Structure formats: C-alpha cells, structure tokens
Amino acid sequence: MKNRAIPHMIGLFPLGMMSLFFLAPLAFMMIVSFYERDPLGFYNVAFVWDNYGKFFSSFYYLISLRSLWSASLGAVIVVLLAFPAMYIIVDMSRRWQLFWVILLLSLMCLSEVIIGFAWLILFSENSGIPKFLGWTGLWRDPRSLSPSFGAMMVGYVTLGFSLVALMFLPQLARRDRSIEEAALTLGTPPIRVFAKVILPNFKAGLISALVTMFVYFLGVFVMPTMLGRPQDWNMTVIITDKAVGDANMPLGAALSVIMLIFTLMIIGTLAYASRSKDQGAQP
C-alpha cells in the first residue's frame, strides 16, 4: 500500500499547482465576468449578462473573427516553413545539424519584445530594409513596412518557427527512410515523395503543431501592438485595453471566457475530425 501511495502523493503536487495557478484564477475570471463595472473602481458584485451581450456587437465580433484568422494563417505559415526546413536539416551532417539546432535554441531564448523591436528596426524607413533597398535602387520611394498585417505575420513566424521546428526534430530524425528510398528507386520525383509519402506519415504531428501554434498566436500581445495596425489587433490586445486601460474588468473577463470557449471548440473539432479520419482509414 505504501508503494502505491507514493506515486499518488507525488501526483498531487502538479495537480495542486494546476489548481492553484490555473483552475482557481479561471474560476474567479468566470465569476467576475458576470459582475457590473464600477466607474469608481473595478466592479460591483452582481449577476448580469450585459458583458456577454456586448460581444455580439459588430466591433467585438469582427475582432474575434480577425483574431481567429490571423492565428490560423500564422500557424499554417509556420508549419509550412518549419516542416520542410527540418526535413532538410535532419539529413545534413552531424556538424550542420548541431549548428542549426543551436541556432534554433538561441532564437527561442529571445523574448517577444526583443524580436518585436528587432523587426521594428528592420522594417523602419530610416535604418532597415526599405533604406537598403532604396540605396541599391531596387525601391525608388522607400517607406516603412510597419505597422502592417504583413509585418505582424513576420513577427508571428519568427516567434513560432524555432518551436515548431524543434517539435519536428525527433519525429523526422527517427523516421523510417526505407519507404522514401524505395519510392525514389522506382523513379518517383522527390517532390511527389514528399507530398505522397512523407506528409501523410506525419499527419498527426502536423495537426498537433498547427493546433499548438494556433493557440499560441491567439494569445500573442506584443507583435500586434508593435508591428500591426489598430485594424490588425487581435482580441488579446482589446481585452488588455478594456480590462487595464478602461478599468473594465468584467467586460475583459467575459471576452476572455468567450475566446477560451471558441478555442476549446476549435481544438475539439480538429481532434474529432482527425480521429474520425484515422478510424475511417483503418480496415
């Protein structure tokens, strides 16, 4: 009995940490979302649905759709870039593999603020890429490339590329290369082998990376504010503005709960669709 009790006791520690730092704040946020705003303070204890009703106005509704779109697009771009890149890296020599892995790990050590400032300088008209293109004559009338939706997407890709690439590293390094070699021996073009043989074998990993990046980009705050225009801001920026800038904690909490529900619904739908396809593919 003592031997069985030890693992249970050890498991209580992460459960307690999760309850203390995640479940408890989440429950408090859901409770506050039903309170009334107090202009002289944060909120008054009440039970109203007004905060949730405001979400269905055109302003918050369109921002939510825009947040889902930008997060989805950023996740797709990151996966489309990271998977082929890591597929090439794992077939390099050991020395070059080590070089790229160290470079990716170094990129992960940079904070979101540092990356945002770096791209802000590179996209500026006076000291970045536009100035260099103007100096070379490739751009006659150079101007700043930020703030813009494209600059914000570049920031998203920089944030997520190293994380996704390192997620694919162990999967691609341990893959069975015999099927690829057989297809190449039979005269199949490498691009067709990549599309018809490699990608289907890593479908679960690709979906997992897409979902991870989607959830991550939904909560990104610095990149939209530094590199994006106000019309490019996601719901995270708006929630922060309402909860902190306008001191409207109930509305910020309600918007957070709604975005959490949307995220869980999308993740559940993707997981269900993936499981249904796997079951349908089994004989």
Buried (B, 14 or more C-beta within 10 A) or exposed (E): EEEEEEEEEEEEEEEEEEEEEEEEEBEEBBEBBBBEBBEEEEBEEEEBEEBBEBBEEEEBEEBBEBBBEBBBBBBEBBBBBBBBBBBEBBEEEEEEBEEBBEEBEEBEEBEBEEBBEBBBEBBBBEEBBBBEBBEEEEBEEBEBBBBBBBBBBBBBBBBBBBBBBBBBBEBBEEBEEEEBEEBBEEEBEEEEBBEEBBBEBBEEBBBBBBBBBBBBBBBBBBBBBBBBEEEBBBBBBBBBBBBEEEBBBBBBBBBBBBBBEBBEEBBEEBEEEBEEEEEEEEE
